[in-house]
Amino acid sequence: MLLYYGWSSSIQENIFFAHVLSKFGYQVYIPELPFHGERGKPGSEEVGKWEAIYTSIQESRHIVDHIKKIPSVDTDNLGLIGISMGGYISSHIFVHEKSFRTLININGSSAWQKSERIANLFSGNTKDKYETFIKESDPINFIKDMYPRSILLLHGKEDKVVPVYSQRAFYQKASEYYADKNNKVELKEFPKLNHALSLGMMEEVIEWLNLNVSSEK
Protein backbone atom coordinates (compact mmCIF):
# COMPACT_ATOMS: atom_id res chain seq x y z
CA MET A 1 0.00 0.00 0.00
CA LEU A 2 1.27 3.44 -0.96
CA LEU A 3 -0.16 5.96 1.51
CA TYR A 4 -0.23 9.73 1.02
CA TYR A 5 -1.16 11.84 4.04
CA GLY A 6 -2.64 15.34 4.21
CA TRP A 7 -1.37 18.88 4.51
CA SER A 8 0.42 19.60 7.83
CA SER A 9 0.24 15.90 8.78
CA SER A 10 3.30 13.63 8.94
CA ILE A 11 4.57 10.09 8.59
CA GLN A 12 4.53 9.78 12.38
CA GLU A 13 0.87 10.78 12.63
CA ASN A 14 -0.06 7.99 10.22
CA ILE A 15 2.00 5.22 11.79
CA PHE A 16 -1.02 3.89 13.72
CA PHE A 17 -3.04 3.53 10.53
CA ALA A 18 -0.06 1.85 8.86
CA HIS A 19 0.26 -0.57 11.78
CA VAL A 20 -3.44 -1.44 11.50
CA LEU A 21 -2.97 -2.24 7.82
CA SER A 22 0.14 -4.28 8.55
CA LYS A 23 -1.76 -6.41 11.06
CA PHE A 24 -3.87 -7.59 8.14
CA GLY A 25 -0.85 -8.45 6.03
CA TYR A 26 -0.40 -5.24 4.05
CA GLN A 27 2.97 -3.57 3.65
CA VAL A 28 2.70 0.22 3.83
CA TYR A 29 5.00 2.82 2.28
CA ILE A 30 4.48 6.46 3.33
CA PRO A 31 6.46 9.03 1.29
CA GLU A 32 7.67 12.22 2.97
CA LEU A 33 5.74 15.02 1.29
CA PRO A 34 7.28 18.32 0.14
CA PHE A 35 7.41 20.93 2.95
CA HIS A 36 6.88 18.21 5.57
CA GLY A 37 9.13 16.39 8.03
CA GLU A 38 12.78 16.51 7.00
CA ARG A 39 11.78 18.41 3.85
CA GLY A 40 10.70 21.56 5.67
CA LYS A 41 7.58 23.01 7.25
CA PRO A 42 4.15 23.37 5.61
CA GLY A 43 3.97 27.14 6.17
CA SER A 44 1.13 29.01 4.47
CA GLU A 45 -1.65 26.82 3.07
CA GLU A 46 -2.34 29.36 0.33
CA VAL A 47 1.24 29.20 -0.88
CA GLY A 48 2.08 25.54 -0.51
CA LYS A 49 -0.74 23.07 -1.10
CA TRP A 50 -0.84 22.93 -4.88
CA GLU A 51 2.95 23.10 -4.94
CA ALA A 52 3.02 20.03 -2.69
CA ILE A 53 0.41 18.23 -4.79
CA TYR A 54 2.19 18.94 -8.06
CA THR A 55 5.63 18.00 -6.73
CA SER A 56 4.36 14.81 -5.10
CA ILE A 57 2.79 13.73 -8.37
CA GLN A 58 6.04 14.41 -10.23
CA GLU A 59 7.96 12.35 -7.68
CA SER A 60 5.49 9.48 -7.66
CA ARG A 61 6.90 7.60 -10.64
CA HIS A 62 10.29 7.23 -8.92
CA ILE A 63 8.57 6.15 -5.71
CA VAL A 64 6.45 3.53 -7.49
CA ASP A 65 9.49 2.22 -9.35
CA HIS A 66 11.36 1.94 -6.05
CA ILE A 67 8.52 0.04 -4.36
CA LYS A 68 8.31 -2.44 -7.22
CA LYS A 69 11.98 -3.31 -6.74
CA ILE A 70 11.51 -4.32 -3.09
CA PRO A 71 11.69 -8.15 -3.07
CA SER A 72 8.89 -8.61 -0.52
CA VAL A 73 6.40 -6.47 -2.46
CA ASP A 74 3.70 -8.25 -4.44
CA THR A 75 3.66 -6.07 -7.55
CA ASP A 76 0.44 -7.72 -8.77
CA ASN A 77 -1.46 -6.48 -5.72
CA LEU A 78 -0.68 -2.82 -5.17
CA GLY A 79 -3.09 -0.38 -3.55
CA LEU A 80 -3.16 3.39 -3.24
CA ILE A 81 -4.53 5.35 -0.27
CA GLY A 82 -4.80 9.13 0.04
CA ILE A 83 -5.99 11.15 3.03
CA SER A 84 -7.16 14.77 2.58
CA MET A 85 -4.54 16.42 0.34
CA GLY A 86 -3.18 12.93 -0.17
CA GLY A 87 -6.51 12.08 -1.77
CA TYR A 88 -5.89 14.74 -4.41
CA ILE A 89 -2.43 13.30 -5.06
CA SER A 90 -3.41 9.63 -5.10
CA SER A 91 -6.36 10.21 -7.44
CA HIS A 92 -4.04 11.62 -10.09
CA ILE A 93 -1.46 8.87 -9.59
CA PHE A 94 -4.19 6.24 -9.98
CA VAL A 95 -5.04 7.59 -13.42
CA HIS A 96 -1.54 7.15 -14.75
CA GLU A 97 -0.08 4.27 -12.74
CA LYS A 98 -2.10 1.30 -13.96
CA SER A 99 -0.27 -1.12 -11.65
CA PHE A 100 -2.47 -0.03 -8.72
CA ARG A 101 -5.49 -2.27 -8.35
CA THR A 102 -7.49 0.03 -6.11
CA LEU A 103 -7.77 3.65 -4.99
CA ILE A 104 -9.01 4.63 -1.54
CA ASN A 105 -9.62 8.36 -1.16
CA ILE A 106 -10.35 9.51 2.41
CA ASN A 107 -11.63 13.06 2.95
CA GLY A 108 -9.93 14.18 -0.26
CA SER A 109 -11.15 15.05 -3.72
CA SER A 110 -11.09 13.33 -7.09
CA ALA A 111 -12.86 16.31 -8.66
CA TRP A 112 -10.39 19.16 -8.27
CA GLN A 113 -12.22 21.94 -10.09
CA LYS A 114 -15.48 21.14 -8.33
CA SER A 115 -13.68 21.28 -4.99
CA GLU A 116 -12.18 24.64 -5.90
CA ARG A 117 -15.56 26.07 -6.86
CA ILE A 118 -17.18 24.89 -3.64
CA ALA A 119 -14.64 25.99 -1.07
CA ASN A 120 -11.82 27.81 -2.87
CA LEU A 121 -9.56 25.67 -0.71
CA PHE A 122 -6.24 26.47 -2.26
CA SER A 123 -6.34 30.15 -3.10
CA GLY A 124 -3.49 32.58 -3.52
CA ASN A 125 -0.58 32.91 -5.92
CA THR A 126 0.23 29.21 -6.06
CA LYS A 127 -3.29 28.33 -7.16
CA ASP A 128 -2.99 30.87 -9.99
CA LYS A 129 0.36 29.37 -10.93
CA TYR A 130 -1.15 25.89 -11.20
CA GLU A 131 -4.55 26.83 -12.59
CA THR A 132 -3.86 25.14 -15.95
CA PHE A 133 -2.54 22.03 -14.20
CA ILE A 134 -5.69 21.83 -12.06
CA LYS A 135 -7.92 22.11 -15.10
CA GLU A 136 -6.04 19.75 -17.39
CA SER A 137 -5.20 17.09 -14.78
CA ASP A 138 -8.50 16.93 -12.86
CA PRO A 139 -9.02 13.18 -12.19
CA ILE A 140 -12.78 13.39 -12.82
CA ASN A 141 -11.98 13.84 -16.51
CA PHE A 142 -10.01 10.58 -16.65
CA ILE A 143 -12.39 8.02 -15.17
CA LYS A 144 -12.02 5.96 -18.34
CA ASP A 145 -8.35 5.50 -17.42
CA MET A 146 -9.32 4.25 -13.95
CA TYR A 147 -11.85 1.71 -15.23
CA PRO A 148 -12.31 -1.15 -14.32
CA ARG A 149 -10.05 -0.86 -11.25
CA SER A 150 -11.83 -0.37 -7.95
CA ILE A 151 -12.38 2.97 -6.20
CA LEU A 152 -13.51 3.58 -2.61
CA LEU A 153 -14.40 7.07 -1.40
CA LEU A 154 -14.74 7.64 2.36
CA HIS A 155 -15.77 11.06 3.60
CA GLY A 156 -16.98 12.82 6.73
CA LYS A 157 -20.45 14.15 6.01
CA GLU A 158 -19.72 17.29 8.04
CA ASP A 159 -16.26 17.87 6.57
CA LYS A 160 -15.59 21.62 6.67
CA VAL A 161 -12.08 21.44 5.17
CA VAL A 162 -12.82 19.42 2.02
CA PRO A 163 -16.63 19.36 1.74
CA VAL A 164 -18.05 16.08 0.50
CA TYR A 165 -19.86 17.63 -2.50
CA SER A 166 -16.95 17.25 -4.92
CA GLN A 167 -16.70 13.56 -4.11
CA ARG A 168 -20.41 13.15 -4.67
CA ALA A 169 -19.94 14.67 -8.13
CA PHE A 170 -17.06 12.31 -8.88
CA TYR A 171 -19.00 9.31 -7.59
CA GLN A 172 -22.01 10.14 -9.75
CA LYS A 173 -19.90 10.34 -12.89
CA ALA A 174 -17.83 7.27 -11.98
CA SER A 175 -20.98 5.25 -11.23
CA GLU A 176 -22.28 5.95 -14.71
CA TYR A 177 -19.00 4.82 -16.28
CA TYR A 178 -18.83 1.77 -14.00
CA ALA A 179 -22.46 0.80 -14.65
CA ASP A 180 -21.49 -2.78 -15.50
CA LYS A 181 -19.25 -3.02 -12.42
CA ASN A 182 -21.19 -1.13 -9.77
CA ASN A 183 -19.47 -3.04 -6.96
CA LYS A 184 -16.14 -1.55 -8.02
CA VAL A 185 -16.87 2.06 -7.10
CA GLU A 186 -18.39 3.16 -3.80
CA LEU A 187 -18.91 6.32 -1.75
CA LYS A 188 -19.49 6.02 1.99
CA GLU A 189 -20.33 9.10 4.02
CA PHE A 190 -19.88 9.19 7.78
CA PRO A 191 -22.52 11.22 9.69
CA LYS A 192 -21.41 13.83 12.22
CA LEU A 193 -17.78 13.44 11.16
CA ASN A 194 -15.68 16.47 10.23
CA HIS A 195 -12.23 16.26 8.59
CA ALA A 196 -10.88 13.21 10.41
CA LEU A 197 -9.88 9.59 9.90
CA SER A 198 -12.11 7.47 12.13
CA LEU A 199 -11.86 3.87 13.27
CA GLY A 200 -14.97 3.18 11.23
CA MET A 201 -13.14 4.39 8.15
CA MET A 202 -10.20 2.13 8.95
CA GLU A 203 -12.57 -0.82 9.18
CA GLU A 204 -14.01 0.04 5.77
CA VAL A 205 -10.49 0.26 4.31
CA ILE A 206 -9.58 -3.22 5.59
CA GLU A 207 -12.80 -4.73 4.29
CA TRP A 208 -12.32 -3.09 0.90
CA LEU A 209 -8.71 -4.22 0.59
CA ASN A 210 -9.59 -7.77 1.53
CA LEU A 211 -12.13 -7.82 -1.29
CA ASN A 212 -10.10 -5.96 -3.92
CA VAL A 213 -6.40 -6.45 -3.19
CA SER A 214 -5.24 -9.90 -2.24
CA SER A 215 -2.97 -12.61 -3.57
CA GLU A 216 -6.04 -14.71 -4.31
CA LYS A 217 -7.50 -12.20 -6.79
LINVEN-V886782 format. One record per backbone hydrogen bond with DSSP energy under -0.5 kcal/mol. CO is the residue of the C=O (numbers start at 1). NH is the residue of the N-H. E is the energy in kcal/mol with one decimal. If there is no record, write none. Layout:
co:CO nh:NH e:E
co:CO nh:NH e:E
This chain:
co:1 nh:3 e:-0.6
co:1 nh:29 e:-3.0
co:2 nh:4 e:-0.5
co:2 nh:81 e:-2.8
co:3 nh:5 e:-0.5
co:3 nh:31 e:-0.6
co:4 nh:83 e:-2.5
co:6 nh:9 e:-1.9
co:10 nh:14 e:-0.6
co:11 nh:14 e:-1.4
co:12 nh:15 e:-1.2
co:14 nh:18 e:-2.1
co:15 nh:19 e:-2.7
co:16 nh:20 e:-2.3
co:17 nh:21 e:-2.2
co:18 nh:22 e:-2.3
co:19 nh:23 e:-1.9
co:20 nh:24 e:-0.6
co:21 nh:24 e:-1.1
co:21 nh:26 e:-1.9
co:22 nh:25 e:-2.0
co:29 nh:3 e:-2.7
co:29 nh:31 e:-0.6
co:31 nh:33 e:-0.6
co:33 nh:36 e:-1.6
co:36 nh:39 e:-2.5
co:37 nh:40 e:-1.3
co:39 nh:35 e:-0.8
co:44 nh:48 e:-2.2
co:45 nh:49 e:-1.7
co:46 nh:126 e:-0.6
co:48 nh:52 e:-2.7
co:49 nh:53 e:-2.5
co:50 nh:54 e:-2.7
co:51 nh:55 e:-2.5
co:52 nh:56 e:-2.3
co:53 nh:57 e:-2.1
co:54 nh:58 e:-2.1
co:55 nh:59 e:-2.1
co:56 nh:60 e:-1.0
co:57 nh:61 e:-0.5
co:59 nh:62 e:-0.6
co:59 nh:63 e:-1.7
co:60 nh:64 e:-3.0
co:61 nh:65 e:-2.3
co:62 nh:66 e:-2.1
co:63 nh:67 e:-2.5
co:64 nh:68 e:-2.2
co:65 nh:69 e:-0.8
co:66 nh:69 e:-0.9
co:67 nh:70 e:-1.6
co:70 nh:73 e:-1.9
co:73 nh:75 e:-1.1
co:74 nh:77 e:-1.9
co:78 nh:101 e:-3.0
co:78 nh:102 e:-0.7
co:79 nh:2 e:-2.4
co:80 nh:104 e:-2.6
co:81 nh:4 e:-2.7
co:82 nh:106 e:-3.3
co:83 nh:86 e:-2.5
co:84 nh:87 e:-1.7
co:84 nh:88 e:-1.0
co:85 nh:88 e:-0.6
co:85 nh:89 e:-1.9
co:86 nh:90 e:-3.0
co:87 nh:91 e:-1.6
co:88 nh:92 e:-1.4
co:89 nh:93 e:-2.1
co:90 nh:94 e:-2.4
co:91 nh:95 e:-1.0
co:92 nh:96 e:-1.2
co:93 nh:97 e:-3.0
co:96 nh:98 e:-1.0
co:97 nh:100 e:-1.5
co:99 nh:78 e:-0.7
co:101 nh:150 e:-1.4
co:102 nh:80 e:-1.8
co:103 nh:105 e:-0.5
co:103 nh:152 e:-2.9
co:104 nh:82 e:-2.6
co:104 nh:106 e:-0.6
co:105 nh:107 e:-0.6
co:105 nh:154 e:-2.5
co:106 nh:84 e:-3.2
co:110 nh:140 e:-0.5
co:111 nh:115 e:-2.2
co:112 nh:116 e:-2.3
co:113 nh:117 e:-2.3
co:114 nh:118 e:-1.9
co:115 nh:119 e:-2.3
co:115 nh:120 e:-0.5
co:116 nh:120 e:-1.9
co:120 nh:123 e:-0.6
co:121 nh:123 e:-0.6
co:124 nh:128 e:-1.6
co:125 nh:129 e:-2.2
co:126 nh:130 e:-1.8
co:128 nh:131 e:-1.1
co:130 nh:134 e:-2.7
co:131 nh:135 e:-2.0
co:132 nh:136 e:-2.9
co:133 nh:137 e:-2.1
co:134 nh:138 e:-0.6
co:138 nh:141 e:-2.0
co:139 nh:142 e:-2.3
co:140 nh:143 e:-0.6
co:142 nh:145 e:-1.4
co:142 nh:146 e:-0.6
co:143 nh:146 e:-1.3
co:143 nh:147 e:-2.0
co:146 nh:149 e:-1.9
co:150 nh:103 e:-1.9
co:151 nh:186 e:-2.1
co:152 nh:105 e:-2.6
co:152 nh:154 e:-0.5
co:153 nh:188 e:-3.0
co:154 nh:107 e:-2.9
co:155 nh:190 e:-2.5
co:156 nh:159 e:-1.6
co:163 nh:166 e:-0.9
co:164 nh:167 e:-0.6
co:164 nh:168 e:-1.9
co:165 nh:169 e:-1.9
co:166 nh:170 e:-2.1
co:167 nh:171 e:-2.9
co:168 nh:172 e:-2.3
co:169 nh:173 e:-1.9
co:170 nh:174 e:-3.0
co:171 nh:175 e:-2.9
co:172 nh:176 e:-1.4
co:173 nh:177 e:-1.7
co:174 nh:178 e:-2.6
co:176 nh:179 e:-1.0
co:178 nh:181 e:-2.4
co:179 nh:182 e:-0.6
co:181 nh:184 e:-2.3
co:182 nh:185 e:-0.5
co:184 nh:151 e:-3.1
co:186 nh:153 e:-3.0
co:188 nh:155 e:-2.2
co:189 nh:191 e:-0.6
co:190 nh:157 e:-2.5
co:190 nh:158 e:-0.5
co:190 nh:193 e:-1.4
co:192 nh:194 e:-0.5
co:193 nh:158 e:-2.1
co:194 nh:196 e:-1.7
co:196 nh:198 e:-0.7
co:198 nh:202 e:-1.9
co:199 nh:203 e:-2.2
co:200 nh:204 e:-1.9
co:201 nh:205 e:-2.3
co:202 nh:206 e:-2.3
co:203 nh:207 e:-2.3
co:204 nh:208 e:-2.5
co:205 nh:209 e:-2.7
co:206 nh:210 e:-2.4
co:207 nh:211 e:-1.2
co:208 nh:212 e:-2.1
co:209 nh:213 e:-3.1
co:214 nh:217 e:-1.6
